[in-house]
Amino acid sequence: MRAWLIALLALPFSLLAEERVVSIGGDVTEIIYALDAQQNLVARDTTSLQPAVATRLPNVGYMRQLNAEGILAMKPTLVIASELSKPSLALQQIEQAGVKVVTVTGKPELGAIHSKVVTIAAALHREEQGKVLEAKLERQLAGIAEKPLPVKVLYILNHGGMKAMGAGSDTAADGAIRSAGLQNALGNIPHYQPLTQEGIVASAPQLIVIGAEGLHALGDEENLWKLPGLALTPAGKQRRVLVVNEMALLGFGLQTPGAIAKLRKAAEALAQ
């Protein structure tokens, strides 16, 4: 009996009591799958689209418009949420209901991906798998050139039902552009701002970057160059545009190193 009890106590907690996890944030969900801990997932938010199999899970809504009742209905024992979902009254109510909530950094910088892996691996008792994932991540990051390249990039955010906006400082797009060693054409203004002909022409971007869904919402590439001032910029005159997976580039998750490397490569082609 004593040997049996010792063996039982040695088992990971997750095997003694099954964890029921709700993930909030596409980067969070992606890392949970990479840690091979998806068997504990019972629901995810609308930004959790990768891997594609994650979309089969129940959807608890957009990370900035969460509903406590909807999440609690999944009977979670743990909610792992991106910092970008806060402040959130729903998450506060979930904690008050006795459910553990772990917050994952939302900083738009490559170093934050390591922190995300460590936090999520610890929360799921997957530290060893986390170390393997970190090593893989380190190899990917090593392939990204860090030397500054004087190419000005304009990221255009365009979602259905809203006007197209340019990414200024303190945005995920700004973080991605800087991580690629490039210059944000709108780095002198804060946040996302509506496009104006005067401002865009003055910013003189050499490369336009837009998400695939954003371009689709515009209709086609010809409509892109009809946005205020764009056709009059160096990028517009040469029709220089890079279409990206927006979540991969701006989510600062496991796909981000590859997306930033792609951005860097496109900029290097212009600098030659």
C-alpha positions in Angstrom: 0.0 0.0 0.0 2.8 2.4 0.9 4.6 1.8 -2.4 1.4 2.4 -4.3 0.8 5.7 -2.5 4.3 6.9 -3.2 3.9 6.2 -6.9 0.6 8.0 -6.9 2.0 11.1 -5.3 4.8 11.1 -7.9 2.3 11.5 -10.8 1.9 14.9 -12.4 -1.1 16.8 -11.0 -2.6 16.9 -14.5 -3.0 13.1 -14.3 -4.6 13.1 -10.9 -7.2 15.7 -11.8 -7.9 16.5 -15.5 -7.4 20.1 -16.3 -10.1 21.8 -18.3 -8.5 24.7 -20.2 -10.0 27.7 -22.0 -7.5 29.6 -24.1 -7.8 33.3 -25.0 -5.5 34.5 -27.7 -4.4 32.9 -31.0 -0.8 32.9 -29.8 -1.8 31.1 -26.6 -3.8 28.4 -28.4 -1.0 27.8 -30.9 1.6 27.3 -28.1 -0.7 24.9 -26.2 -0.9 22.7 -29.3 2.9 22.9 -29.8 3.3 21.7 -26.2 1.0 18.7 -27.1 -1.4 19.8 -24.3 -4.5 20.2 -26.6 -6.2 17.3 -24.9 -7.0 19.6 -22.0 -8.5 22.4 -24.2 -12.3 22.7 -23.9 -12.8 26.0 -25.6 -11.0 28.9 -27.3 -11.6 32.5 -28.5 -12.3 33.8 -32.0 -8.6 34.8 -32.6 -7.5 31.1 -32.1 -7.4 29.9 -35.7 -4.2 28.0 -35.8 -3.7 25.1 -36.0 -6.9 24.7 -38.1 -8.1 21.8 -35.8 -8.5 24.4 -33.0 -11.5 25.9 -34.8 -13.4 22.7 -34.0 -13.4 23.7 -30.3 -16.3 25.7 -28.8 -15.8 29.5 -29.4 -16.2 31.7 -26.3 -16.1 35.0 -28.3 -13.6 37.8 -29.1 -10.9 38.3 -26.5 -11.9 41.9 -25.9 -15.6 41.1 -25.5 -15.6 38.1 -23.3 -18.6 36.9 -21.4 -18.0 35.2 -18.0 -21.2 33.0 -18.2 -20.2 31.6 -21.6 -16.7 30.7 -20.4 -17.9 29.3 -17.0 -20.4 27.1 -18.9 -17.4 25.2 -20.2 -16.6 24.3 -16.6 -12.9 25.3 -16.8 -10.4 24.7 -14.1 -7.9 27.0 -15.9 -8.1 30.0 -18.2 -4.9 31.0 -20.0 -5.4 34.5 -21.4 -3.4 36.9 -23.5 -2.6 40.2 -21.7 -4.3 41.9 -24.8 -7.7 40.7 -23.5 -7.4 42.9 -20.4 -8.8 44.9 -18.7 -11.6 42.4 -18.6 -14.5 42.3 -16.2 -15.3 38.8 -17.5 -11.9 37.5 -16.5 -12.3 39.1 -13.0 -15.6 37.4 -12.6 -14.2 34.1 -13.6 -11.4 34.4 -11.0 -14.0 35.3 -8.4 -15.8 32.1 -9.3 -12.7 30.2 -8.2 -11.2 29.5 -11.6 -7.5 30.1 -12.0 -6.6 32.7 -14.6 -3.1 32.8 -16.0 -2.1 35.9 -18.0 0.4 35.7 -20.8 2.4 38.7 -21.9 1.1 40.6 -24.9 4.3 42.7 -25.7 4.9 43.1 -29.4 8.5 42.0 -29.4 10.3 38.8 -30.4 11.6 38.2 -26.9 8.0 38.0 -25.6 7.5 34.7 -27.4 10.0 33.0 -25.1 8.1 34.4 -22.1 4.8 33.1 -23.5 6.2 29.6 -23.9 7.6 29.5 -20.4 4.4 30.8 -18.8 2.1 28.5 -20.7 4.3 25.4 -20.2 4.5 26.1 -16.4 0.7 26.5 -16.2 0.2 23.2 -17.9 3.0 21.4 -16.2 4.8 20.9 -19.5 8.1 22.4 -18.6 10.2 19.8 -20.5 8.2 20.2 -23.6 8.5 23.9 -23.2 12.3 23.6 -23.2 12.2 21.7 -26.5 9.9 24.3 -28.0 12.2 27.1 -26.8 15.2 25.5 -28.4 13.3 25.3 -31.7 12.3 28.9 -31.4 15.8 30.0 -30.7 17.0 28.4 -33.9 14.3 30.3 -35.9 15.1 33.6 -34.3 18.8 33.1 -35.1 17.9 33.2 -38.8 16.5 36.7 -38.6 18.9 39.5 -39.6 19.2 42.2 -36.9 21.3 44.7 -38.8 19.2 47.9 -39.4 18.1 48.3 -43.0 16.9 51.8 -44.2 13.7 50.7 -45.8 10.5 52.5 -44.8 7.5 50.2 -44.3 3.8 51.1 -44.0 1.5 48.5 -42.5 -2.2 49.0 -43.4 -4.8 47.5 -41.1 -8.1 46.9 -42.9 -10.9 44.9 -41.5 -14.5 44.7 -42.8 -16.7 47.5 -41.5 -14.0 49.9 -40.7 -11.8 52.4 -42.6 -8.3 51.4 -43.5 -5.7 52.6 -41.0 -1.9 53.0 -40.9 0.1 51.5 -38.0 2.0 54.0 -35.9 4.1 53.4 -32.8 2.9 51.3 -29.9 1.3 48.8 -32.2 2.0 45.1 -33.0 2.8 46.1 -36.6 5.4 48.6 -35.4 7.0 45.9 -33.2 7.1 43.5 -36.2 8.7 46.2 -38.5 11.3 47.0 -35.9 12.0 43.4 -35.2 12.9 43.0 -38.9 15.4 45.9 -38.6 13.2 48.1 -40.7 11.7 51.6 -40.3 8.1 52.2 -39.6 7.0 55.0 -42.1 4.4 56.1 -39.5 6.6 55.6 -36.5 6.3 59.3 -35.5 2.5 59.0 -34.7 0.9 56.8 -32.0 -1.3 53.8 -32.5 -3.4 53.1 -35.6 -4.5 56.2 -37.4 -6.9 56.8 -40.4 -5.0 57.3 -43.7 -4.8 60.9 -45.0 -3.2 61.8 -48.3 -1.0 64.4 -46.8 0.3 62.1 -44.0 0.9 59.1 -46.2 2.7 61.1 -48.9 4.9 62.7 -46.3 5.7 59.3 -44.7 7.1 58.1 -48.1 6.9 54.3 -47.5 8.9 52.1 -49.8 7.0 49.0 -49.1 3.3 48.5 -48.2 2.4 45.5 -46.0 -1.2 44.3 -45.6 -2.9 41.2 -44.3 -4.4 38.8 -46.8 -7.9 39.3 -45.3 -7.4 43.0 -45.3 -6.6 43.0 -49.0 -9.6 40.7 -49.7 -11.8 43.2 -47.9 -10.7 45.9 -50.3 -11.6 43.7 -53.3 -8.3 43.5 -55.1 -4.8 45.1 -55.2 -6.0 47.9 -57.6 -8.3 49.2 -54.8 -5.3 49.2 -52.4 -3.6 51.9 -54.5 -6.8 54.0 -54.4 -6.4 54.5 -50.7 -5.6 58.1 -49.7 -2.1 59.1 -50.9 -0.8 55.6 -51.5 -0.4 55.8 -55.3 1.8 58.9 -54.8 4.4 57.2 -52.5 7.6 55.4 -53.6 5.8 52.1 -52.8 2.7 53.1 -54.8 4.7 54.2 -57.9 6.5 50.9 -58.0 3.4 48.8 -56.8 5.5 47.3 -54.0 3.2 45.4 -51.6 3.8 42.4 -49.4 0.6 40.4 -48.5 1.0 38.6 -45.2 -0.8 36.3 -42.7 -1.8 39.0 -40.3 -2.0 36.8 -37.2 1.4 35.3 -38.0 3.1 38.7 -38.3 1.3 40.6 -35.6 0.4 37.8 -33.1 4.0 37.3 -31.8 3.4 33.6 -31.6 5.3 30.6 -33.0 4.6 31.7 -36.7 6.0 35.2 -36.1 9.7 34.5 -36.7 9.0 33.1 -40.1 6.6 36.0 -41.0 9.2 38.6 -39.9 11.9 36.8 -41.9 9.6 37.1 -44.9 9.2 40.8 -44.3 12.9 41.3 -44.0 13.6 39.4 -47.2 11.1 41.6 -49.1 12.8 44.7 -47.8 16.2 43.4 -48.7 15.1 42.9 -52.3 14.3 46.6 -52.4 17.6 47.7 -50.9 19.7 45.8 -53.5 
